[in-house]
């Protein structure tokens, strides 16, 4: 509906054509009828394949396919309307369909980038620098950089830092979301480790592994999380 109204305004205000309503409908169908069908299909395909379309190669292929589909669709419609010079019509249609294809894909990328930036800004919490934790009956500030690892303990997290242990009321998922992702990784469903504190990783035949820290402490590395570690450190 919006496309039809746009085309109607375009032909009256830009081209100066004063067609009757039926003639206007025919003009819109002739000029851009194929695109009224192609554009929703293209946008749906982009939604389903947005990651692949973020690269140049698939984007060029998509622009080519949209241009081809628009040109062929418009040529077929012209043949149906009685125009016989198919090749000339097809050549004339390439330029406007190419422009429409580029604009469609470009607008898509811009809208997705803005949406992604908005989600990133709204959902990102500032990274922690210190944690206000319990140490016996006292509460102290623990420097994030000095923490070796976290261990889940019911509704609390045990914090191990420089040979000391602390307690904070938090979940492992919530804490992980606030920690600097460059240095803190989840190594087990109950553990988060500071990768700067890792001395070595000992694998075993079951697919799990043990992380040995510079402090001498050992914590588990589950088979599921080991894949993320292999990717992070490029272990073989």
ABEGO torsion letter per residue (X at the ends): XAAAAAAAAAAAAAAGBBBBAAAAAAAAAAAAAAAAAAAAAAAAAAAAAAAAAABAAAAAAAAAAAAAAAAAAAAAAAAAAGBABAAAAAAAAAAAAAAAAAAAAAAAAAAAAAAAAAAAAAABBBBBABBBBBBEABBBBBBAAABABBBBBEABBBBBBGGBBBBBBBBAAAAAAABBAAABBBABAABBBBAAABABBBBBAAGBBBBBBAAGBBBBBBAAAAAAAAAAAGBX
